[in-house]
Amino acid sequence: MIRLNSVQRWSLFVALVLWAIFVIFPLYWMVTTTFKLRADIYAGPALIPWVDFAPTLEHWARVVARYQQVTRAMANSAVAGLASAAAATFIGGMAGYGLTRFQYKLGFLRNRDIAFWILSNRVLPPIVLVLPIFIMFRTAGLVDSRAGLAIVYTMFNLPIAAWLMLEYFKQIPIDLDESAKVDGASYMQILTRIALPLARPGIIATFLVCLMFAWNEFIYALILTFSRAQTLPLVVAGQATQHGPQWWDIAVMATITIAPLLLVTILLGNRLIAGLTAGWGQ
């Protein structure tokens, strides 16, 4: 373990505090904007409630009045995001486990080449496939549906999920699998009773990454939905009207969009940190 002297510790502490301020300040600005009058927003920097500006719930009341649109968009984001994150994590986990435990041979491709090919699919710009996917989904009746969004999000999150799970399974000694085989365990028993419990921090991290990508996705939600399956990012973008960006409503909708994902991260983050700390202590 690296030991730091007092100067190094204080320098690290100051750097972390400055970085935390740099990251948190835009969120603070967004949240305080939801409580400002329009005049206060255009007047200039106003940071402290009851000091720089008088808080108001006017903008929240207006958004709540449209609760049906907001709740429908939140439900669409939740269903498509959670379903796609779970599917991508499950399929990606199977791919990652297989690439670390078995040797595949597809022509001149080996495991390392297959893993790189899987990841390279994530590099493809999503806009390239918008038109063919739209045509296929319209033919299949999946346009403007939660199922269609879940399928698309799973498809685009699968490469990153497989790559992340591949790296986590690499950290699990293969000797454990061989010992279980000697005791008569099947491949499925090894996977469910040994590999998956040990890879739990990786599973949680992969699920959260996929959920964040799906929750914040905009391009495919814009092209593949019209009214029924609109997600929260589309509702936020919809606050830019012919009268210009409605910054107060955008701030409220952006806060509503971030809140559920932030809550999920907080709830699962403790388990993630605990699992990683336990792994380092072994």
Order of alpha helices (4+ residues) and beta strands (2+ residues): alpha-alpha-alpha-alpha-alpha-alpha-alpha-alpha-alpha-alpha-alpha-alpha-beta-beta-alpha
